[in-house]
Amino acid sequence: MQQSLKLNKTLKEIAKLIDGEIVGNADITISGVCGIKEAKKGDITFIANPKYLALMDDTKASAIITDKEVNSASKPIVRVENPSLAFSKVVSFISNDEQVRPKGIHPAAIIGEAVKLGKDVGIGAYVVIEDGCEIGDSTVIYPGCFVGTKTKIGKQTLIYPNVSIREKITIGNRVVIHSGSVIGSEGFGFTTVGGVHQHIPQIGTVVIEDDVDIGSNVTIDRARFDKTIIGKGTKIDNLVQIAHNVIVGENSIIVAQVGISGSTKIGKNVILAGQAGLAGHIEVGDDVIVAGRSGVTKSVPAKTKVFGFPAKPYATAMRIHACVQRLPKLYNKIDELEKQIKELKEEIKRLRKNR
């Protein structure tokens, strides 16, 4: 059974938080937030999709966040431009209030020489920060993290437990990095000499710009000489591999299990869906969508949607897919035609013989 997050605000206070318009009693007390089916009395919920409007009369929630198009309901509503975003703000308000984060420097943390720490920094137990690092104001580093020599981390950044950030990495402001991720590991560089794979040193760096979110167990390799760059506002899901010298443009979305090979350039506002794989040394233009499990082997122009392996324009890929689904019927049809042709040949042969 889903539990609601605890809250103790009037509907008027919540509406102010999300810039909403109340229809109904503004003075009721809201004690929690929950999904529309699981909500109980005292909870506030939301409806973002019109197909769920029928649930408004059935839910036990005391109030509902809705689209501005909804004019009335059997219970108080808060009308907003984007119900899903507004509800997320309410949930974030509660979770931020409940979450306990490290404050100050834990005695078990190891801080190197010439490290610059900003105001209100939180460093958890068993964090290692090596020489020459800079940590910005209000940044929080949870227990068990490693920050390599001369790395710079901006303000209000949140680094969850067991993250490894290697030497000479730059991380911007308001970045979130979830547990198990490795930033700045060596790129996969080898050359084969006499049947032996010889290691090629990777001496570049990684730059993570402002407002980037990085999921759990993500690996972002350092460049061979220059920079691997993750652009401002980009969101990366769990289990993503980004190779050396890759450049990801601003506000892109990279979904779980995507792999991007070395020296590939991704434009702005690109969506790479789950398990997509991109070859190295190609360019993906702005506003491109790569559908899930696609293999991109060539550059993709801007404002294009591609799918399949090798990836093709989406409409073409769908036609090919439709043809593939018809193969069993086509096989049976061809088999039937072959039998008819065989019978016709035998009949022609018989007729010629009887002349």
C-alpha positions in Angstrom: 0.0 0.0 0.0 1.4 3.4 -1.0 2.0 5.8 1.9 1.4 9.5 1.6 4.1 12.0 2.4 3.4 14.0 5.5 2.3 17.7 5.2 0.5 20.1 7.4 -0.5 23.1 5.3 -3.8 24.8 4.4 -4.9 24.6 0.8 -4.3 28.4 0.5 -0.6 27.9 1.5 -0.1 25.1 -1.0 -1.8 27.2 -3.8 0.6 30.0 -3.0 3.6 27.6 -3.3 2.6 26.4 -6.8 1.0 29.7 -8.0 -2.4 28.1 -8.3 -6.0 29.3 -8.3 -8.4 27.7 -5.7 -11.9 26.7 -6.5 -13.7 25.7 -3.3 -12.7 25.8 0.4 -9.2 27.4 0.7 -9.0 26.8 4.4 -9.0 23.1 4.6 -5.9 21.4 6.1 -3.8 19.2 3.9 -1.9 16.5 5.8 -0.3 14.5 3.0 0.3 14.0 -0.8 -0.4 10.9 -2.7 -1.5 9.4 -6.0 -5.2 9.8 -7.0 -6.1 6.1 -6.5 -4.2 5.7 -3.2 -5.1 9.0 -1.7 -7.1 9.2 1.5 -8.9 12.0 3.4 -6.5 14.8 4.2 -4.3 14.2 1.1 -3.8 16.4 -1.9 -3.4 14.7 -5.3 -3.3 15.7 -9.0 -4.7 15.0 -12.4 -2.5 15.8 -15.4 -4.2 13.6 -18.1 -7.8 14.4 -19.0 -8.6 10.6 -19.3 -8.3 10.4 -15.5 -10.9 13.2 -14.8 -13.5 10.5 -14.1 -11.5 9.6 -11.0 -12.1 13.0 -9.4 -15.4 11.9 -7.9 -14.0 8.5 -6.7 -10.8 9.6 -5.0 -10.8 10.0 -1.3 -8.3 12.9 -1.5 -9.5 16.2 0.1 -8.2 18.3 -2.7 -6.9 17.9 -6.3 -4.4 19.9 -8.4 -5.8 20.2 -11.9 -5.4 21.8 -15.2 -6.8 25.3 -15.7 -9.5 23.9 -18.0 -11.3 22.2 -15.0 -14.0 24.6 -13.7 -15.6 22.7 -10.9 -15.5 19.4 -8.9 -17.1 17.7 -6.0 -14.1 18.8 -3.8 -11.7 21.7 -3.7 -9.3 22.0 -6.6 -6.2 24.1 -7.3 -6.0 25.1 -11.0 -2.5 25.5 -12.5 -0.8 25.6 -15.9 1.1 22.2 -15.4 -0.5 19.9 -12.7 2.4 17.4 -12.9 5.0 20.0 -12.3 3.0 21.7 -9.6 2.5 18.4 -7.7 6.3 17.7 -8.1 6.9 21.0 -6.3 4.7 20.0 -3.4 6.5 16.6 -3.1 9.9 18.3 -3.3 8.9 20.7 -0.6 8.1 17.9 1.7 11.0 15.6 0.8 13.5 18.5 1.2 12.1 19.3 4.6 12.3 15.6 5.7 15.7 14.7 4.3 18.6 14.8 6.7 21.9 15.9 4.9 25.4 16.1 6.2 26.2 19.4 7.9 29.7 20.7 8.6 32.8 18.5 8.3 32.4 15.0 9.8 35.4 14.0 12.0 35.9 10.9 9.9 36.3 12.9 6.6 39.8 13.2 5.2 40.6 16.7 3.8 43.8 17.3 1.9 46.1 20.3 1.9 45.1 23.7 0.2 41.5 22.6 -0.1 39.0 25.6 -0.3 35.6 24.9 1.3 32.7 27.4 0.8 30.1 28.4 3.3 27.6 25.9 4.7 29.4 22.9 3.0 28.4 19.5 4.3 31.0 16.7 4.2 29.9 13.2 5.4 31.9 10.5 7.1 34.8 8.8 5.2 34.7 11.3 2.4 38.2 11.8 0.9 39.0 15.2 -0.6 42.5 15.4 -2.0 44.9 18.3 -2.2 44.0 21.5 -4.0 40.2 20.9 -4.4 37.6 23.6 -4.3 34.1 23.0 -3.0 31.4 25.7 -3.4 28.9 27.2 -1.0 26.1 24.9 0.3 27.4 21.8 -1.5 26.7 18.5 0.2 28.9 15.4 -0.2 27.5 12.2 1.4 29.6 9.6 3.1 32.1 7.4 1.2 32.8 9.7 -1.7 36.2 10.4 -3.3 37.2 13.8 -4.8 40.5 13.7 -6.7 43.3 16.3 -6.7 42.5 19.8 -8.0 38.9 19.1 -8.7 36.5 22.0 -8.6 32.8 21.6 -7.5 30.4 24.5 -7.7 27.7 25.8 -5.3 24.6 23.9 -4.1 25.7 20.7 -5.7 24.6 17.4 -4.2 26.8 14.3 -4.3 25.2 11.1 -2.9 27.2 8.2 -1.2 30.0 6.3 -3.0 30.6 8.6 -5.9 34.1 8.8 -7.3 35.2 12.0 -8.9 38.7 11.8 -10.3 41.5 14.4 -10.4 41.2 17.8 -12.2 37.4 17.5 -12.9 35.1 20.6 -13.1 31.6 20.3 -11.8 29.2 23.2 -11.9 26.5 24.6 -9.7 23.3 22.8 -8.6 24.5 19.5 -10.0 23.2 16.2 -8.6 25.2 13.0 -8.8 23.7 9.8 -7.5 25.4 6.8 -5.8 27.9 4.7 -7.6 28.7 7.1 -10.4 32.3 7.6 -11.6 33.3 10.9 -13.2 36.6 11.2 -14.9 37.7 7.6 -15.2 40.2 6.9 -18.0 38.7 6.5 -21.5 38.9 3.1 -23.1 42.1 3.7 -25.1 44.3 0.9 -26.4 46.5 0.3 -29.5 47.4 -3.2 -30.5 51.2 -3.8 -31.2 52.4 -7.3 -32.0 49.2 -8.8 -30.8 49.4 -7.0 -27.4 46.9 -4.3 -26.4 49.0 -1.3 -25.3 47.4 1.3 -23.0 47.0 4.9 -24.4 47.1 7.5 -21.5 44.0 9.6 -21.1 45.2 13.0 -19.7 42.2 15.2 -20.5 39.4 16.1 -18.2 35.6 16.2 -17.7 33.4 19.3 -17.4 29.9 19.0 -16.0 28.0 22.2 -16.5 25.3 23.8 -14.2 22.0 22.1 -13.4 23.0 18.6 -14.6 21.5 15.5 -13.0 23.5 12.3 -13.2 21.8 9.0 -12.1 23.3 6.0 -10.3 26.2 4.0 -11.7 26.9 6.4 -14.6 30.4 6.5 -16.0 31.7 9.6 -17.7 35.3 9.1 -19.1 37.9 11.8 -19.2 39.0 13.0 -22.6 42.3 11.8 -24.1 43.7 15.3 -24.3 40.9 17.9 -24.2 37.4 17.7 -22.4 34.5 15.5 -22.2 31.6 17.9 -21.7 28.1 17.5 -20.3 26.1 20.6 -21.2 24.0 22.7 -18.9 20.6 21.3 -17.8 21.2 17.8 -19.2 19.6 14.9 -17.3 21.2 11.5 -17.3 19.5 8.3 -16.1 21.1 5.3 -14.4 23.6 3.0 -16.0 24.8 5.2 -18.8 28.3 5.1 -20.4 29.7 8.2 -21.9 33.1 7.7 -23.5 36.1 10.0 -23.8 35.9 13.3 -25.7 32.1 13.1 -26.0 30.3 16.5 -26.0 26.6 16.5 -24.9 24.7 19.7 -25.6 22.4 21.6 -23.2 19.1 20.3 -21.9 19.5 16.8 -23.4 17.9 13.7 -21.9 19.9 10.4 -21.8 17.8 7.4 -20.6 19.0 4.3 -18.9 21.6 2.0 -20.4 22.6 4.3 -23.3 26.1 4.0 -24.5 27.9 6.8 -26.4 31.2 6.0 -28.0 34.3 8.3 -28.0 34.4 11.7 -29.7 30.7 11.8 -30.6 29.0 15.2 -30.4 25.4 15.4 -29.2 23.4 18.6 -29.9 21.0 20.5 -27.7 17.6 19.2 -26.5 18.4 15.7 -27.8 16.6 12.6 -26.4 18.4 9.3 -26.3 15.9 6.7 -25.2 16.8 3.5 -23.3 19.5 1.2 -24.5 20.3 3.3 -27.5 23.9 2.9 -28.7 25.9 5.5 -30.6 29.1 4.8 -32.6 32.1 7.1 -32.2 33.1 10.2 -34.2 29.6 11.0 -35.3 27.4 14.1 -34.8 23.8 14.1 -33.6 22.0 17.5 -34.3 19.8 19.6 -32.1 16.3 18.3 -31.2 17.0 14.8 -32.4 15.1 11.9 -30.8 16.8 8.4 -30.9 14.2 5.8 -30.0 14.9 3.0 -27.6 17.3 0.2 -28.5 18.4 2.0 -31.7 21.9 1.7 -33.0 23.2 5.0 -34.5 26.1 4.3 -36.8 26.1 7.6 -38.8 25.5 11.3 -38.1 21.9 12.4 -37.7 20.7 15.8 -38.9 18.8 18.2 -36.5 15.1 17.8 -35.8 15.1 14.1 -36.8 13.6 11.1 -35.1 15.4 7.8 -35.8 14.8 4.2 -34.8 16.2 0.7 -35.5 19.6 -0.8 -36.2 21.1 0.7 -38.1 19.0 3.7 -37.1 16.8 5.1 -39.9 14.3 7.9 -40.1 11.4 6.9 -37.8 8.7 6.7 -40.6 11.0 4.5 -42.7 11.9 2.3 -39.8 8.2 1.8 -39.0 7.4 0.7 -42.6 10.3 -1.8 -42.5 9.0 -3.1 -39.1 5.5 -3.5 -40.5 6.9 -5.5 -43.4 8.9 -7.7 -41.1 5.7 -8.4 -39.1 4.1 -9.6 -42.3 6.9 -12.0 -43.2 5.1 -15.2 -42.0 2.1 -14.4 -44.2 4.3 -13.5 -47.1 6.2 -16.8 -46.7 3.0 -18.8 -46.7 1.8 -16.8 -49.8 5.1 -17.4 -51.6 4.9 -21.1 -50.7 1.4 -21.3 -52.1 2.4 -19.5 -55.3 5.4 -21.8 -55.8 3.0 -24.8 -55.6 0.7 -23.3 -58.1 3.6 -22.5 -60.5 4.8 -26.1 -60.1 1.3 -27.4 -61.0 1.1 -25.0 -64.0 4.5 -26.2 -65.3 3.4 -29.8 -65.0 0.1 -29.1 -66.7 1.9 -27.2 -69.6 4.4 -30.1 -69.9 1.5 -32.6 -70.0 -0.3 -30.6 -72.7 2.8 -30.3 -74.8 3.3 -34.1 -74.6 -0.2 -34.9 -75.7 -0.1 -32.7 -78.8 
